[in-house]
Structure formats: structure tokens, C-alpha cells
Amino acid sequence: MRSMRSPAELTSAFRAQGLKVTPQRQLLFRLLHGNQAHPSAEALFHVASEQMPGISLRTVYQTLTDLATMGELRQLSLGAGSSRFDPNVDDHHHLVCHECGDVRDVYVHDVASLTDGVRAADVDGFEVDTTFIVFGGRCAACAARSSSTETSS
């Protein structure tokens, strides 16, 4: 899995691009490093605010935008709610729980066979260069909750 660089490496990369490195940004680097929760800007702001009261939502958004521009994370629009941010920049896809909103990475090993099924007439000359697949359903925890409430009724 290719993740965004370490907080120390990001500090150097930001400075090399002439971007300010503030304690707020360094906190965000730490919170994102290895984060598999695919947080929204608002969720990241909430966690950052607990550790550093006074951090602004604007700082969170600007830092996420800068990181996405640098290729350190991906901004995901998964259909409902706020954009989510993924520090895993490997080619991969996502599982999204419709009940709790949990987002998880999934690796599809034969994406080419999926795109082979798209006929040229369907895309009207559109040249496909990337594929983002979102599988929707219920995570194991939500499915278990649902089945336990059905059996107890």
C-alpha cells in the first residue's frame, strides 16, 4: 500500500513548495498518516480541535486541498455526504456501508475485465484512463445488528 509520506517528509515537501508549515498543519499530517477511516474534513476538524483548540476548519480544508494537489491523498466523492479523504494513494476501490457510512479499501484484481465490458458506443469516444469503483452495502457490524434485531422481534 502506497500511503502519503510521513509527517516529517510532508513538512519538508511543504517547505520545498513554499507552503507554510504551521503547528496546525503538522497536527493534520500526524492525524492523516496511516489513517484508514477516510475522514471528511469536518471529522478531521473535530479530532484536531480536541487536540488543538482554535484550529480553523479553513486550515483543515486548505491543508487537505494542498495534500491532494501534491498527490499525497485522494479526495473521494462517494455519493452521499461530505467528500472523504484517503491517504492510501494506491490503485484501489472502496466499500461503503449505507447504514453507518463506514468506508473501507478493497482491491479488485481484474478491473480490466470490468472495463472490457463497456462498449465503445456506450462511451461515445470517451477515453477511459482511470476506474473508481464503489461497492455499496452493509458492513459486517451493521448486518449483524440488523440480523440480531430481526431475530429478537
Steps between C-alpha positions, in 0.01 A plus 500: 500500500642837399400753762569867534845584631585527868428824688872591491519437125183705443649786700801500267283467188279793605803719567655399167184625326499825693197404710479600864555228756307588813439295816141457376617348172748276679214373719294424191794316343519282813126438507492395136814285500387136495135605540278234343168662597470716186408805709297795379646847556242552773592176681869586479423850630312353797792276600757778439293747709514265797880498482548862395209727590483796266598318180274622222294293259650716223849380598381140483348550155805688368739235630291219348486688169877552502561131582265389221670735253836349600364147442532408867135408540187462293177690538208259468141583411312188595150613416362617831624751751830683513807411299728255673880500488712190448874498577531164320599607149537147360261397224209361697126528542256539788231327700242742642245404766163662428401479866796633701703668222813292565742505205762232446760430236458199273731378226338372181754283323347488151363847432592462131233232462242743643595779260517259204123465533448870423416527132651781292149621410418539869779750561473690169873546448580556867850371581497320835830541688394433859234298672348571841265233626281545806328192636202592714335282761515430871814447703526193722411694816183651348397166349546330839297771675227467242481121525503509882207747508309284247547184710405674825172634355 
